[in-house]
Every structure is written in structure tokens, then in C-alpha cells.
Amino acid sequence: MTTKNINTMKKVIGQVTPEEKNEILALFERRNGLNELAKILTADNAELYEKLVRDMGETGTKFQGWWDRMAKKYSWESAPNGNWEINFETCEISLVTGEDLRI
């Protein structure tokens, strides 16, 4: 069984400052880099593997913390099963919602 998102809606609900955007952009790039490294790193090098796992956890916490802080600061609209996205070019925040169809 797979899940397919249908009726996806995207609505601009706010904007952050360029400085705030740069903060989440750095975390986004770090998280993506760590995820790519995780694909090629094996547990054979225990010390490096543990550092990667720790860094991934810390980066994920900071990433979620940014969204939590900004949502509180700007009182962003939210929705059940929705998520926020940032447009790195415009600093706009969108609420993305949709219904999942299981097929």
C-alpha cells in the first residue's frame, strides 16, 4: 500500500527576515549534508558514526526549534496534517495541506 497526497493546497501565511531565512537555510543545508554522509558512512568507524548520529540529532533539534520559534513569534496559521515551507528566494512561509489517499 502506498500513500499519495491529493488536493494539496499551498497558502502563503507569512514572511521571515533575511537573517531568519539564513539561519534556517544553514540548518537545512547541514541536515541535507549529514543525510548524504549517512548514506555512505558505515558503522565500521564507530567514533565517526557516533559523531554523525549526534550531529544529526542536534541539527534536527535546532531545525525544529527554528520552526517552533518562528511560528510562535509570527503566530502562523497551522492545520492538522499540514506543514510549513519556506521559499528561500522570497523568505515567504507557506502552509501546505492536503489529504492522503491510501492506494
N, C-alpha and C positions, 0 to 999 in steps of 0.2 A: 504494500500500500504506500502510495506517495501522497504528499500534501502539495497542493497548488494554490497559490494566493490568487483570488479573483476579486474583482471590484475594488482594486487598490485605489485609494484616494490619497492625494498629497495636498496639504494646505500649509501655506506659509503662515507661521504663527509668531514670528519674532526675528530678532537680529541680535548678534553679539558684536562687540567691538573687535577691531583688527587684532588687538592684543589677546583677547579671549580666544579668538579663532586660531591664532598662532600657538596658543597653549594646547588646544585640543589637536591641532594638526601635528605637532611634535609627538604627542602621545599616540595618535593614530599611526603615524609612520613607524614609531618604535614598536608598537604592538604588531604591525604587519611584518616588520623585520624579524622580530622574535619568533613569530609564527612560521616564517620561511626557514629560519635557522632550526626550529624544532623538527621540520620535515627531513633534515639531513643529518642531524645530530643523533648519535646513538648513546645509550646508557653506558657504553664501554668506558667513557671518560666521566666517571662519577662526579668529580668536582665541577667540571664544566656543565654537566647535565643538571646538577643541583642549582647552580647559579642561574641557568636558563629558566628553570621552573620557578625559582624565587623572583627573578626579573619579570617573568610573565605574570605572576600573581600581583606583584607590586604595580606594574603598568596597568593591568586590568582594574585594580582598585582605584588608581588615580584617574583612569579614563571614566569609570562610572561616577567617581566623585565629582569630576568636572560637570557632567550632565546633571547630577543632583544639585550642585551649587547654582548652576545657571538656571535650572528650572525654578528653583526657589527665588532667586534674585529677580527673574523676569516674570514669574507667575505664568509659565507656559501652560497652554491647554494640553490636556492629555486624554487618552482614550483607552478602554480595555483592549488588550492585544495590539496596541499601537506603539510606535516608536518614533523618536525624533531623528532627523537627519540634518546635517549641516552642509550648506553649499560653500565650499572653501573659497570660491571666487567672490561671492557676494556677502558672505557672513550671515546669510539668511538661515533660519531654522524652520524646518517643515515638520509637521505631524503627518506620519504615514500610517494609514489604517487600511484594513482590508479583511475580507472574510476568507478563511481557509476552507478549501474543498478537498476532502479526502477521496482519492480515487485509486 
